[in-house]
Amino acid sequence: MEQKMNFLNMVKMVLWSFFGIRNGAGQRDDIRSANFRYLPVVAVLVAAAIVAILLTFVHVVTHGATMPTQGF
């Protein structure tokens, strides 16, 4: 359970840093508890997930707009 919580805390820390809306005290707490060996891996995974979500959203919106509606 400790390992899972540590991973989730690192994901949360990476998301806060991507969006840049973390206060100073929270950032210091995150840095104290971070496992810097796995942090770059988590950052790349989170970035890839965000890109995949955005590409999927764009794909759905653009291909949904070109599909004919019912009976027209």
TAHUPE-V963335 format. One line per field, one symbol per residue. phi: phi as a letter, one per 40 degrees, with the letter a starting at -180 (. if undefined). A space follows every 50 residues. Layout:
BEGIN
phi->???
END
This chain:
BEGIN
phi->.dcccccccccccccccccgbbccccccccccccbccbcccccccccccc ccccccccccccccccccccgb
END
